[in-house]
Amino acid sequence: MEKTTRENYPQLLLESQLCFPLYAGARRIVNAYTPYLKPLGLTYTQYIVFLCLWEHGEMTVGDLCRTLFLDNGTITPLIKKMAQEGYVDRTRSRKDERVVRIGLTEKGWELRDRVRDIPAQVGSCVHLSGKDALELYRLLHALLEAQPGDDV
């Protein structure tokens, strides 16, 4: 049995996988946030939840899941911890008790001033031209918005 992948199974080479540079690149970017978020006691996932809430003021758990491409099992414990730390309030909808709305507390709003420079600090660690960064952003969003079977 031939065991050389390069010649006989080029589709199985790491360099042939779109998933690998996406995975490694995402890890590199998320890790760049750690030195700025850790002193505040925040994870990257909490940070992106805050970004959504600062932008929208209040959201349902379902809307957060859809916006962040995360599942309920990831968001729910995260929101619970953020509520325990006094950053958010959770309230059930009066119309449908299955719907939970998340809103920022005063402490959650105050955190915005403490993190406002993080995007620039992390951006200075990403060595792409402005044009390349915009193109990467466009392509990644096209990938996220594409439905199965769509050409991206």
C-alpha positions in Angstrom: 0.0 0.0 0.0 1.4 3.4 -1.1 1.8 5.7 1.9 2.8 8.9 0.2 0.1 11.4 0.6 1.6 14.2 -1.5 1.4 12.3 -4.8 -1.6 10.1 -4.3 -3.8 12.1 -1.9 -3.1 15.8 -2.5 -6.6 16.6 -1.2 -5.4 15.5 2.3 -2.4 17.8 2.5 -2.7 20.4 5.2 -1.8 23.1 2.6 -4.8 22.0 0.6 -7.3 22.8 3.4 -9.1 26.1 3.5 -10.1 25.3 7.1 -6.5 25.3 8.4 -5.5 28.9 7.6 -9.0 30.1 8.8 -8.6 28.2 12.0 -4.9 29.2 12.6 -5.6 32.8 11.7 -8.7 33.0 13.9 -6.7 31.6 16.8 -3.9 34.2 16.2 -6.3 37.1 16.2 -8.3 35.9 19.2 -5.0 35.3 21.1 -4.0 38.9 20.3 -6.9 40.1 22.4 -5.9 38.1 25.5 -3.4 40.6 27.0 -6.0 43.4 26.8 -9.0 41.4 28.0 -7.5 39.2 30.7 -6.7 42.1 33.1 -10.4 43.0 32.8 -11.5 39.5 33.6 -13.0 39.0 30.1 -12.8 36.3 27.6 -12.9 37.0 23.8 -16.5 35.6 23.6 -17.7 37.9 26.4 -16.1 40.8 24.6 -18.0 40.1 21.4 -21.2 39.8 23.4 -20.5 43.2 24.9 -19.9 44.6 21.4 -23.3 43.5 20.3 -25.0 44.8 23.4 -23.2 48.2 23.2 -24.4 48.4 19.6 -28.0 47.3 20.1 -28.6 48.1 23.8 -30.7 45.0 24.4 -31.0 41.7 22.5 -32.6 38.3 22.9 -30.4 35.3 23.5 -31.6 34.0 20.1 -30.5 37.3 18.4 -27.1 37.1 20.1 -26.7 33.5 18.9 -27.6 34.4 15.3 -25.4 37.5 15.3 -22.3 35.8 16.7 -22.8 32.5 14.9 -22.8 30.7 18.3 -25.2 28.2 19.8 -27.5 28.5 22.8 -25.3 26.1 24.8 -22.3 28.5 24.4 -24.2 31.8 25.0 -26.4 30.8 28.0 -23.6 30.0 30.5 -21.7 33.0 29.3 -24.6 35.3 29.9 -25.2 33.7 33.3 -21.6 34.5 34.3 -21.9 38.1 33.0 -25.1 38.5 35.0 -23.4 37.1 38.2 -20.6 39.7 37.6 -23.2 42.5 37.4 -22.7 43.4 33.7 -26.0 42.3 32.3 -29.6 41.7 33.4 -31.7 38.8 32.0 -35.5 39.2 31.7 -38.1 36.8 30.3 -40.4 38.2 27.7 -44.0 38.7 29.0 -45.3 37.5 25.6 -43.3 34.3 25.4 -41.4 33.1 28.5 -39.1 31.1 26.4 -37.5 34.3 25.1 -34.9 35.9 27.3 -33.8 39.4 26.8 -30.3 40.6 27.7 -29.6 44.2 28.7 -26.6 46.0 30.0 -26.4 47.2 33.6 -24.7 50.5 34.5 -21.5 48.4 35.1 -21.8 46.9 31.6 -22.1 50.3 30.0 -19.1 51.7 32.1 -16.9 48.8 30.8 -17.2 50.3 27.3 -14.9 53.2 28.2 -12.3 50.7 29.6 -12.1 48.7 26.4 -12.5 51.4 23.7 -8.8 51.3 22.7 -8.6 47.6 22.3 -9.6 47.4 18.6 -6.7 49.8 17.7 -4.3 48.0 20.0 -5.1 44.6 18.4 -5.2 46.2 14.9 -1.6 47.3 15.3 -0.7 43.6 15.8 -2.2 42.6 12.5 0.2 43.2 9.7 -2.0 43.6 6.7 -2.5 46.7 4.5 -5.8 48.5 4.9 -6.8 47.2 1.5 -6.0 43.6 2.3 -7.7 43.8 5.7 -10.9 45.1 4.0 -10.7 42.4 1.4 -10.2 39.7 4.1 -13.2 41.1 6.0 -15.3 41.1 2.9 -14.4 37.5 2.0 -14.9 36.2 5.6 -18.4 37.8 5.8 -19.3 36.4 2.4 -18.3 33.0 3.8 -20.3 33.5 6.9 -23.4 34.7 5.1 -23.3 32.0 2.4 -25.9 29.2 2.6 -24.8 25.6 2.0 -24.4 25.1 -1.7 -23.8 28.8 -2.5 -20.7 29.8 -4.4 -18.7 32.1 -2.2 
